[in-house]
Structure formats: C-alpha cells, structure tokens
Amino acid sequence: MELLSSKQDIGESLAAVDVLWQQYEKLESKTQSIYDNLTQLRMMVDKLCDNNHFASTDMRQFVTKLTNRYTFFEARLRERGNILRLSMAFHRHLEKRRQDCDFCQAEVMPFDDTMAAQDQQMDNLRESGG
C-alpha cells in the first residue's frame, strides 16, 4: 500500500525506478491472489443465493462492496504502473543522452586541447617576433 500512497515518488534515477518497479510487481502478484479469492467468494455467494440462503442479500451486498473496493484499488495500481513505466522510459532515454554526451566530449575534447595548444604556440611565435 505504501507504493500507492507515495504517488510523487517516480524515481530519481534508473536504479531508483527499478526498485520501485520491483515493489510494484510484487504488489501486483499479490493482488492477483486477492482477485482469485474474490472470484471464488462471488461464486459461493451466487450458489447460496440460488439456494435461497437466508443471508444471501447481505452476502451479495458485502461481496459487491468488496468488488468495488478491489476495482478502485486495481485502478490505482494500474495508474501507478503506468507512471512507473513512463518514468523508466524517461530515465532510460536520459541515460542514453548522457552516454551520447560523454562520447561526444571524449571525441571533441582532444581536438579542443590540440587547438588550444596550437593557439598558444601561435601567440608565442607572435610575441617572439618569429
């Protein structure tokens, strides 16, 4: 539940998003068992209603409330998953751009250093009158 209550936490880095994603997947797998139990409960209540059980109306109302709460929870969980997917895509894209920049700097800097050295030699030659 903490994962859903911290909507603002989308991960500050790709590693942080990976941790949040792992938490999300664990919660999602636990949610599946809740859904399975809810489905079984609905089927049992339907059978009791078919057999005119004295508390069938109350049970059906209870199962309807549980189903509504589960539906709300599942919608929030999916929303959280979508946010984390977007965050992960953003951080992957950002990491790729960082790598591109690092590559460009590694390729351009030696050229800039060479140009600076040549400029310095030209200045020295001008000063010496050569």
NORPE-V371291 format. One record per residue. N is the residue number from 1. RES is the residue in three letters. OMEGA is omega as a letter, one per 20 degrees, with the letter a starting at -180 (999 if undefined). NEAR is the number of other C-alpha atoms within 12 Angstrom. D_CENTER is the distance of its C-alpha to the mean C-alpha in Angstrom with 2 decimals. Layout:
N_RES_OMEGA_NEAR_D_CENTER, N_RES_OMEGA_NEAR_D_CENTER
This chain:
1_MET_r_18_15.36, 2_GLU_r_14_14.36, 3_LEU_a_30_10.64, 4_LEU_a_27_11.66, 5_SER_a_14_14.16, 6_SER_a_17_12.10, 7_LYS_a_19_10.58, 8_GLN_a_15_11.22, 9_ASP_r_20_9.21, 10_ILE_r_31_6.28, 11_GLY_a_26_7.50, 12_GLU_a_20_10.84, 13_SER_r_21_10.70, 14_LEU_r_24_9.34, 15_ALA_r_17_10.69, 16_ALA_r_19_9.13, 17_VAL_r_28_5.47, 18_ASP_r_23_7.27, 19_VAL_r_20_8.87, 20_LEU_r_31_6.33, 21_TRP_r_29_5.26, 22_GLN_r_18_9.07, 23_GLN_r_22_9.76, 24_TYR_a_31_8.04, 25_GLU_r_21_10.12, 26_LYS_a_18_13.08, 27_LEU_r_25_13.10, 28_GLU_r_26_12.90, 29_SER_r_16_15.80, 30_LYS_r_17_17.73, 31_THR_r_23_17.42, 32_GLN_r_18_19.15, 33_SER_r_15_22.12, 34_ILE_r_21_22.40, 35_TYR_r_22_22.58, 36_ASP_r_16_25.20, 37_ASN_r_18_27.21, 38_LEU_r_24_27.14, 39_THR_r_19_28.39, 40_GLN_r_16_31.17, 41_LEU_r_21_32.12, 42_ARG_r_24_32.45, 43_MET_r_17_34.66, 44_MET_r_19_36.83, 45_VAL_r_26_37.28, 46_ASP_r_22_38.22, 47_LYS_r_16_40.86, 48_LEU_r_19_42.18, 49_CYS_r_19_42.44, 50_ASP_a_15_44.26, 51_ASN_r_12_46.67, 52_ASN_r_14_47.26, 53_HIS_a_16_46.01, 54_PHE_a_13_47.18, 55_ALA_a_16_43.70, 56_SER_a_20_41.92, 57_THR_r_17_41.31, 58_ASP_a_15_39.71, 59_MET_r_23_37.57, 60_ARG_r_25_36.40, 61_GLN_r_17_35.48, 62_PHE_r_18_33.59, 63_VAL_r_24_31.64, 64_THR_r_20_30.92, 65_LYS_r_16_29.51, 66_LEU_r_22_27.33, 67_THR_r_23_26.13, 68_ASN_r_16_25.36, 69_ARG_r_17_23.41, 70_TYR_a_23_21.45, 71_THR_r_18_20.78, 72_PHE_r_15_19.56, 73_PHE_a_24_17.27, 74_GLU_r_26_15.91, 75_ALA_r_17_15.34, 76_ARG_r_24_13.36, 77_LEU_r_32_11.26, 78_ARG_r_21_10.71, 79_GLU_r_20_10.04, 80_ARG_r_32_7.28, 81_GLY_r_29_5.82, 82_ASN_r_18_6.78, 83_ILE_r_26_5.48, 84_LEU_r_35_1.68, 85_ARG_r_24_4.24, 86_LEU_r_19_6.32, 87_SER_r_27_5.24, 88_MET_r_26_5.38, 89_ALA_r_20_8.44, 90_PHE_a_20_9.77, 91_HIS_r_23_9.89, 92_ARG_r_22_11.40, 93_HIS_r_16_13.77, 94_LEU_r_17_14.65, 95_GLU_r_18_15.40, 96_LYS_r_15_17.55, 97_ARG_r_14_19.39, 98_ARG_r_14_20.06, 99_GLN_r_14_21.54, 100_ASP_r_14_23.58, 101_CYS_r_15_24.88, 102_ASP_r_14_25.79, 103_PHE_a_14_27.61, 104_CYS_r_15_29.43, 105_GLN_r_15_30.51, 106_ALA_a_14_31.82, 107_GLU_a_13_33.79, 108_VAL_a_14_35.05, 109_MET_r_15_35.96, 110_PRO_r_14_38.84, 111_PHE_r_14_40.28, 112_ASP_r_15_40.07, 113_ASP_r_15_41.71, 114_THR_r_13_44.43, 115_MET_r_14_45.06, 116_ALA_r_14_45.32, 117_ALA_r_14_47.76, 118_GLN_r_14_49.81, 119_ASP_r_14_49.93, 120_GLN_r_14_51.16, 121_GLN_r_15_53.83, 122_MET_r_15_54.98, 123_ASP_r_14_55.28, 124_ASN_r_13_57.23, 125_LEU_r_12_59.54, 126_ARG_a_11_60.18, 127_GLU_a_10_60.99, 128_SER_r_9_63.33, 129_GLY_a_8_65.05, 130_GLY_999_9_64.33
